[in-house]
């Protein structure tokens, strides 16, 4: 039996998931502390976020979600109703649009296939498709019933709309989490990485560097995507770049 505080390989392997989760929570609690959020509110948000993650994985079976979380079906139902509040619009209204757009990349799909390739139910898929057709990002495929395709390859979810900006944060955090999972748990079987540097600089120089870096990465991502689509190959990747002044607490 290993002693408390053991650093043996076996003990480290058991503790790794908890260690990664604790580290990833750093960003959330850092913001919570700055606004002096009560612990009860933070705990409630964590509980709902955890429920939402399992709900995404099992969108059509609330009983499975309740079992995974170790709560009653009644409690799961209460949490599910919570997601209908306006607070969760980025997750319930904006995220489905991004998921459907990603599923249609390089291929036309019918609604049933979109349901199978996302974690959305049919009603959410249809709402997303309707919106995407209205804004011109997606178009019906002639001669194929209930089938849709992207109208172009270049899309941007950047907007001044608050819900879309929050969805962008969700997406950024998901990429960071997937990068950590790939590097620390899966052992780097796929290309993944992250780097952080702290440095002194003039704000105006940093602003110029951000513009150059973002423009270059965007162009490179578009080029890689177009090459993959032309060859009919490729996997989905994400890039997140974050730049911020380091505040002294």
C-alpha positions as CSV (number, residue, x, y, z in Angstrom):
1,X,0.0,0.0,0.0
2,X,1.4,3.4,-0.9
3,X,1.7,6.0,1.8
4,X,-0.1,9.3,1.7
5,X,1.7,11.7,-0.5
6,X,3.4,8.9,-2.5
7,X,4.9,9.9,-5.8
8,X,5.2,6.3,-7.1
9,X,4.3,5.8,-10.8
10,X,1.2,3.9,-9.9
11,X,0.0,6.6,-7.5
12,X,0.8,9.3,-10.1
13,X,-1.2,7.5,-12.8
14,X,-4.3,7.4,-10.5
15,X,-4.0,11.0,-9.5
16,X,-3.3,12.4,-13.0
17,X,-6.9,13.0,-14.0
18,X,-7.6,14.9,-10.7
19,X,-4.3,16.8,-11.1
20,X,-5.3,17.9,-14.7
21,X,-8.8,18.9,-13.7
22,X,-7.5,20.9,-10.8
23,X,-5.1,22.8,-13.1
24,X,-7.7,23.4,-15.7
25,X,-10.0,24.9,-13.0
26,X,-7.4,27.6,-12.4
27,X,-8.7,29.8,-15.1
28,X,-12.3,29.6,-13.8
29,X,-11.5,30.2,-10.2
30,X,-9.2,33.1,-11.1
31,X,-12.1,34.9,-12.7
32,X,-14.5,33.9,-9.9
33,X,-12.1,35.3,-7.3
34,X,-11.8,38.6,-9.1
35,X,-15.5,39.2,-9.0
36,X,-15.7,37.7,-5.5
37,X,-18.2,35.0,-6.5
38,X,-19.6,33.1,-3.5
39,X,-18.4,29.5,-3.3
40,X,-22.0,28.2,-3.4
41,X,-22.5,30.0,-6.8
42,X,-19.3,28.6,-8.1
43,X,-20.1,25.1,-7.0
44,X,-23.6,25.4,-8.6
45,X,-22.0,26.5,-11.9
46,X,-19.5,23.6,-11.8
47,X,-22.4,21.1,-11.1
48,X,-24.4,22.4,-14.1
49,X,-21.3,22.5,-16.4
50,X,-20.6,18.8,-15.5
51,X,-24.2,17.9,-16.2
52,X,-24.0,19.7,-19.6
53,X,-20.9,17.8,-20.6
54,X,-22.6,14.4,-20.0
55,X,-25.8,15.7,-21.6
56,X,-23.8,16.5,-24.8
57,X,-22.5,12.9,-24.8
58,X,-26.0,11.4,-24.2
59,X,-28.5,13.9,-25.7
60,X,-31.3,11.4,-26.0
61,X,-31.0,9.5,-22.7
62,X,-31.3,11.6,-19.5
63,X,-31.3,8.3,-17.5
64,X,-27.7,7.6,-18.6
65,X,-26.7,11.1,-17.6
66,X,-28.2,10.7,-14.2
67,X,-26.4,7.4,-13.7
68,X,-23.0,8.8,-14.8
69,X,-23.4,11.7,-12.4
70,X,-24.6,9.6,-9.6
71,X,-27.8,11.6,-9.1
72,X,-31.5,10.8,-9.3
73,X,-33.4,11.2,-12.5
74,X,-35.4,13.9,-10.8
75,X,-32.2,15.9,-10.1
76,X,-31.1,15.4,-13.6
77,X,-34.4,16.7,-14.9
78,X,-34.1,19.8,-12.8
79,X,-30.6,20.4,-14.2
80,X,-31.9,19.9,-17.7
81,X,-34.6,22.5,-17.2
82,X,-31.9,24.9,-16.0
83,X,-30.3,24.8,-19.4
84,X,-33.4,26.4,-20.9
85,X,-32.6,29.7,-19.1
86,X,-31.2,32.6,-21.1
87,X,-28.0,32.3,-19.2
88,X,-27.1,29.2,-21.2
89,X,-28.0,30.6,-24.7
90,X,-24.4,30.3,-25.9
91,X,-24.5,26.5,-25.2
92,X,-28.1,25.9,-26.5
93,X,-28.3,28.3,-29.4
94,X,-24.9,29.2,-30.7
95,X,-22.9,26.0,-30.1
96,X,-25.3,23.9,-32.3
97,X,-24.6,26.2,-35.2
98,X,-20.9,25.7,-34.8
99,X,-21.3,21.9,-34.5
100,X,-23.4,21.6,-37.6
101,X,-21.0,23.8,-39.6
102,X,-18.1,21.6,-38.5
103,X,-20.0,18.4,-39.5
104,X,-20.7,19.8,-42.9
105,X,-17.1,20.6,-43.6
106,X,-16.2,18.9,-46.9
107,X,-19.4,16.9,-47.2
108,X,-23.1,17.2,-47.7
109,X,-25.2,15.5,-45.0
110,X,-28.9,15.0,-44.4
111,X,-30.5,15.8,-41.0
112,X,-30.3,12.2,-39.8
113,X,-26.6,12.1,-40.5
114,X,-26.1,15.5,-38.8
115,X,-27.8,14.1,-35.7
116,X,-25.5,11.1,-35.8
117,X,-22.3,13.1,-36.2
118,X,-23.0,15.7,-33.5
119,X,-24.2,15.5,-30.0
120,X,-27.4,17.3,-30.9
121,X,-31.0,16.0,-31.1
122,X,-33.0,16.4,-34.3
123,X,-34.8,19.6,-33.2
124,X,-31.5,21.3,-32.4
125,X,-30.1,20.3,-35.7
126,X,-33.0,21.6,-37.6
127,X,-33.0,24.9,-35.8
128,X,-29.2,25.3,-36.5
129,X,-29.7,24.4,-40.2
130,X,-32.6,26.8,-40.6
131,X,-30.5,29.6,-39.2
132,X,-27.5,28.7,-41.3
133,X,-29.6,28.7,-44.5
134,X,-31.1,32.1,-43.5
135,X,-27.6,33.7,-43.1
136,X,-26.3,32.1,-46.3
137,X,-23.7,29.7,-44.8
138,X,-25.6,26.6,-45.8
139,X,-27.7,25.7,-48.8
140,X,-30.0,22.7,-49.6
141,X,-28.6,20.2,-52.0
142,X,-30.7,20.0,-55.1
143,X,-32.3,16.6,-55.7
144,X,-31.4,15.3,-52.2
145,X,-34.2,15.5,-49.7
146,X,-33.4,17.1,-46.3
147,X,-29.7,17.3,-47.3
148,X,-27.5,20.4,-46.9
149,X,-24.0,21.6,-47.7
150,X,-21.8,24.6,-46.9
151,X,-22.0,27.4,-49.3
152,X,-18.4,28.3,-48.8
153,X,-15.3,27.3,-46.8
154,X,-14.4,30.6,-45.0
155,X,-16.5,31.2,-41.9
156,X,-16.0,33.4,-38.8
157,X,-17.9,33.2,-35.5
158,X,-16.2,36.5,-34.3
159,X,-18.9,39.0,-33.6
160,X,-19.9,41.7,-31.1
161,X,-22.9,39.6,-30.0
162,X,-22.3,38.6,-26.4
163,X,-23.7,35.1,-26.8
164,X,-21.4,34.3,-29.7
165,X,-18.4,35.8,-27.8
166,X,-19.2,33.5,-24.9
167,X,-19.4,30.6,-27.3
168,X,-16.0,31.5,-28.6
169,X,-14.7,31.3,-25.0
170,X,-16.3,27.8,-24.7
171,X,-14.5,26.8,-27.9
172,X,-11.2,28.1,-26.8
173,X,-11.3,26.4,-23.4
174,X,-12.3,23.1,-25.2
175,X,-9.3,23.3,-27.4
176,X,-7.0,23.9,-24.4
177,X,-8.6,20.9,-22.6
178,X,-8.2,18.6,-25.6
179,X,-4.6,19.7,-26.0
180,X,-3.9,18.8,-22.3
181,X,-5.7,15.4,-22.8
182,X,-3.7,14.6,-25.9
183,X,-0.3,15.6,-24.4
184,X,-0.7,14.2,-20.9
185,X,-3.1,11.3,-21.2
186,X,-2.9,9.9,-24.8
187,X,0.8,10.6,-25.0
188,X,0.9,12.7,-28.1
189,X,-0.5,10.2,-30.6
190,X,-1.7,13.2,-32.7
191,X,-0.1,16.6,-33.2
192,X,-0.9,18.8,-30.3
193,X,1.0,21.4,-28.2
194,X,0.9,24.6,-26.2
195,X,3.5,27.2,-25.2
196,X,3.4,30.1,-22.8
197,X,5.9,33.0,-22.6
198,X,5.9,35.9,-20.1
199,X,7.8,39.0,-21.2
200,X,8.0,42.8,-20.9
201,X,6.8,44.8,-23.9
202,X,5.2,48.1,-24.9
203,X,1.4,47.7,-25.3
204,X,1.5,49.2,-28.9
205,X,4.1,46.6,-29.9
206,X,2.0,43.8,-28.5
207,X,-1.1,45.0,-30.4
208,X,0.8,45.0,-33.7
209,X,2.2,41.5,-32.9
210,X,-1.3,40.2,-32.2
211,X,-2.6,41.5,-35.6
212,X,0.4,39.8,-37.5
213,X,0.1,36.6,-35.6
214,X,-3.6,36.1,-35.9
215,X,-3.6,37.0,-39.6
216,X,-0.8,34.6,-40.3
217,X,-2.4,31.7,-38.3
218,X,-5.7,32.3,-40.0
219,X,-4.2,32.2,-43.5
220,X,-2.3,29.0,-42.6
221,X,-5.4,27.3,-41.2
222,X,-7.4,28.2,-44.3
223,X,-4.6,26.9,-46.5
224,X,-4.4,23.6,-44.6
225,X,-8.2,23.2,-44.7
226,X,-8.4,23.8,-48.4
227,X,-5.6,21.3,-49.1
228,X,-7.3,18.6,-46.9
229,X,-10.7,19.2,-48.6
230,X,-9.2,19.0,-52.0
231,X,-7.6,15.6,-51.1
232,X,-10.6,14.4,-49.2
233,X,-8.5,13.7,-46.2
234,X,-7.7,15.3,-42.8
235,X,-8.9,15.4,-39.2
236,X,-10.4,18.2,-37.2
237,X,-7.9,20.4,-35.3
238,X,-8.2,23.6,-33.3
239,X,-5.9,26.4,-32.5
240,X,-6.3,28.8,-29.6
241,X,-4.0,31.8,-29.0
242,X,-4.3,34.0,-25.9
243,X,-2.5,37.2,-25.2
244,X,-3.1,39.3,-22.1
245,X,-1.5,41.7,-19.7
246,X,-0.5,39.9,-16.5
247,X,-2.2,41.6,-13.7
248,X,-0.6,41.9,-10.3
249,X,-3.2,40.8,-7.7
